[in-house]
C-alpha cells in the first residue's frame, strides 16, 4: 500500500505487515504527519486477511523512535490549540495500535526514548537488539505524564521499575530492559531482522480468532477503570469454539499435520 506520508513506510510481506517510522536523519522522531498516517495504515492491514501479524519498527540502524521531533514544536506546538491537536492525533494513533485486531510486534534497534517507549508499549510483544537503549527522560524536561501513559508502563514492568525509569530519566541497556520485563526478547543485532521475521511467521500460522480473544481479554483485565467487560470476552471465546478454525485445529491434531487457519 501507499502511505499517506513518506515519513511512514507501509509494507506487506506475505503474512507480515510492516509499519516503519521513516525519519532516520532525526532518529525517527515523530511528527504530526507520522501520527496521522498510523490509523490509515492499520486500517488497510486489518482489512487484509492475508496479513496476520504487524511489525512496528524504525528505519535505519540508530533508533526505533527517539520521541517527538522537537524541531517541529515552534510551528506545530506553539499555541494551546496546536498542543491540543498534536496530543489528540498522538492519542488516536497510540489507541489504534493498542486496539489493533492483529498481533503487533515492536522490532527495536538503537534508541527507544520517550514517545518511542510509549509506541513500543502499544505493541503486544517487544523484541530488541542487544544495542537497544531505553529511556523516558520526562523528569529531565519537566514534562508531566498522563495516568494512561504511566499505567501502560506499569502494566508491563510493575510499579517499582516504573518509578525508577521516570525518576532517573537515564538510558537503560537492552539487558536491563529484559530484566525489568520491558522487552520480551533480546537478540544479537545482526540476527534481529531474521529473528523477528521468523517469529512473526510462526505467530501468523496460528488461529487468528484465538489470538484476538486473548488480546482483548488482556486489554479488559488491565483496564484503567478496573471494570473488565467479561461478557465481551466470553463472546470472543464462544466465537473461537464456533469457528471453522476450531474444527480445522481438531482435525489437524488427529491427522498429525499442521493446521491451516482462515480466521473464521
C-alpha positions in Angstrom: 0.0 0.0 0.0 1.0 3.7 -0.3 1.5 5.5 3.0 -0.1 9.0 3.4 3.4 10.4 4.1 6.9 9.3 3.0 7.9 9.6 6.7 5.9 6.4 7.3 6.5 3.3 5.2 3.9 0.6 4.9 5.0 -2.8 3.6 3.3 -6.2 3.1 5.4 -9.3 3.0 3.3 -12.5 2.9 1.5 -12.7 6.2 3.5 -9.8 7.7 2.6 -6.1 7.6 5.3 -3.6 8.5 4.9 0.0 9.8 8.2 1.8 9.6 8.9 5.2 11.1 11.0 6.7 8.4 13.0 9.7 9.6 16.4 8.2 10.3 18.2 11.6 10.0 16.4 12.6 13.2 16.4 9.1 14.8 12.8 8.6 13.7 11.4 11.3 15.9 7.7 11.6 15.4 5.8 14.5 13.7 2.1 15.2 13.1 2.0 13.6 9.6 3.5 10.4 11.0 0.9 10.1 13.8 -1.9 10.8 11.3 -0.6 8.0 9.0 -0.7 5.3 11.6 -4.6 4.8 11.7 -4.7 4.8 7.9 -2.0 2.1 7.5 -3.6 0.0 10.3 -7.0 0.1 8.7 -5.6 -1.3 5.5 -3.6 -4.0 7.3 -6.7 -5.0 9.4 -8.9 -5.3 6.3 -6.4 -7.5 4.5 -7.0 -11.2 5.6 -3.5 -12.1 4.3 -1.9 -10.0 6.9 -1.7 -12.0 10.2 0.8 -10.0 12.2 2.2 -6.5 12.2 5.7 -5.3 12.8 6.3 -1.8 14.1 9.8 -0.5 13.7 12.1 2.4 12.8 14.2 3.0 9.6 18.0 2.8 9.8 20.2 1.3 12.5 20.3 4.1 15.0 16.9 4.2 16.5 13.4 2.7 16.9 11.7 6.0 17.7 13.5 8.7 19.7 10.4 10.6 20.8 8.8 13.7 19.4 10.5 15.9 16.8 11.3 19.0 18.9 12.3 20.9 15.7 8.5 20.8 14.8 7.3 22.4 18.1 7.6 26.1 17.0 5.3 25.6 14.1 3.1 22.7 15.4 3.0 23.0 19.2 3.4 26.7 19.9 -0.2 27.5 20.9 -2.6 25.8 23.3 -4.8 24.8 20.3 -1.8 23.3 18.4 -0.7 21.4 21.5 -4.2 20.0 22.0 -4.4 19.0 18.3 -0.9 17.3 18.4 -1.8 15.5 21.6 -5.1 14.3 20.1 -3.6 12.8 17.0 -0.9 11.1 19.0 -3.5 9.7 21.4 -5.6 8.4 18.4 -2.6 6.8 16.8 -1.5 5.1 20.0 -5.0 4.0 20.7 -5.3 2.4 17.3 -2.1 0.5 17.8 -3.4 -0.8 21.2 -6.8 -1.7 19.7 -5.4 -3.3 16.5 -7.1 -6.6 15.9 -4.0 -8.4 14.8 -0.8 -9.2 16.8 1.7 -6.4 16.9 5.5 -6.8 17.4 7.8 -3.9 18.2 11.2 -4.6 16.5 13.6 -2.3 18.4 17.1 -1.4 17.3 19.1 1.5 18.8 17.4 4.3 20.8 13.8 3.9 22.1 13.2 7.0 24.0 10.2 8.9 25.4 7.4 8.6 22.9 9.3 5.7 21.4 8.8 3.7 24.6 5.1 4.6 24.5 4.8 3.3 21.0 6.7 0.1 21.9 4.3 -0.4 24.8 1.3 -0.2 22.5 2.6 -3.4 20.8 1.8 -6.9 22.1 5.4 -8.1 22.1 8.7 -6.2 22.1 11.9 -7.8 20.6 15.1 -5.8 20.9 18.6 -6.0 19.5 21.4 -6.1 22.0 22.4 -2.5 21.1 18.9 -1.1 22.0 18.7 1.7 24.6 15.6 2.8 26.5 14.7 5.9 28.4 11.8 8.1 29.5 13.5 11.5 30.2 10.4 13.4 31.3 12.0 14.4 34.6 14.9 15.9 32.7 12.5 18.1 30.7 9.9 19.0 33.3 7.2 17.1 31.5 4.1 15.6 33.1 2.8 12.2 32.1 -0.9 11.4 32.0 -2.1 8.5 34.0 -2.8 6.3 31.0 0.9 6.5 29.9 2.1 5.7 33.3 -0.3 2.8 33.6 0.8 1.4 30.2 4.4 1.2 31.5 3.3 -0.1 35.0 1.3 -2.9 33.4 4.4 -4.2 31.8 7.2 -3.6 34.3 5.4 -3.0 37.6 5.3 0.0 40.0 8.8 0.0 41.3 10.6 -0.2 37.9 8.1 2.4 36.6 9.3 4.8 39.3 12.9 4.0 38.6 12.5 4.7 34.8 10.8 8.0 35.5 12.8 9.1 38.5 16.2 8.6 36.9 15.4 9.5 33.3 18.5 7.6 32.3 19.3 5.3 29.4 18.7 1.6 30.2 20.5 -1.1 28.3 18.7 -3.9 26.4 19.7 -6.4 29.1 18.3 -4.1 31.8 15.1 -3.7 29.9 14.9 -7.5 29.6 15.4 -7.9 33.3 12.6 -5.4 34.0 10.2 -7.1 31.5 10.1 -4.1 29.3 11.1 -6.3 26.4 10.3 -10.0 25.7 13.5 -10.9 23.9 17.0 -9.6 23.3 18.9 -10.9 20.3 22.3 -10.0 18.7 21.9 -7.0 16.4 23.0 -9.0 13.3 20.2 -11.5 13.9 17.4 -9.1 14.7 15.7 -8.9 11.3 15.7 -12.7 10.6 14.7 -13.5 14.2 11.7 -11.1 14.2 10.5 -12.2 10.7 10.7 -15.9 11.7 8.9 -15.1 15.0 6.1 -13.3 13.2 5.7 -16.0 10.6 5.4 -18.5 13.4 2.7 -16.4 15.0 1.0 -15.9 11.7 0.4 -19.7 11.4 -1.7 -19.7 14.5 -5.5 -19.2 14.8 -6.4 -15.5 14.4 -9.6 -15.7 16.5 -7.8 -17.3 19.4 -5.2 -14.6 19.4 -7.8 -11.9 19.1 -9.7 -13.3 22.1 -6.6 -13.4 24.2 -5.6 -9.9 23.2 -9.0 -8.4 24.0 -9.1 -10.3 27.3 -5.7 -8.9 28.4 -7.0 -5.4 27.5 -10.1 -5.8 29.6 -8.2 -7.3 32.6 -5.8 -4.3 32.6 -8.4 -1.5 32.0 -7.6 1.7 33.8 -11.0 1.8 35.4 -10.7 -1.7 36.7 -14.0 -2.8 35.2 -13.4 -5.5 32.7 -16.2 -6.4 30.2 -16.4 -10.2 30.9 -19.4 -10.5 28.7 -17.4 -9.3 25.7 -14.5 -11.6 26.2 -16.8 -14.5 26.8 -18.4 -13.8 23.4 -15.0 -13.9 21.8 -14.2 -17.2 23.4 -17.5 -18.5 22.1 -16.6 -17.4 18.6 -13.4 -19.5 18.8 -15.3 -22.6 19.7 -17.9 -22.0 17.0 -15.4 -21.3 14.3 -14.2 -23.3 11.2 -10.7 -22.9 12.6 -11.6 -24.9 15.7 -12.8 -27.7 13.5 -9.6 -27.4 11.5 -7.4 -27.4 14.6 -9.0 -30.6 15.9 -8.8 -32.4 12.6 -5.2 -31.4 12.0 -4.2 -32.7 15.5 -5.9 -36.0 14.9 -4.3 -36.3 11.4 -0.9 -35.3 12.7 -0.5 -32.4 10.3 0.0 -28.6 10.5 -3.4 -26.8 10.6 -4.3 -24.2 8.0 -6.3 -21.5 9.8 -8.5 -19.0 7.9 -9.6 -16.7 10.7 -13.2 -17.7 10.6 
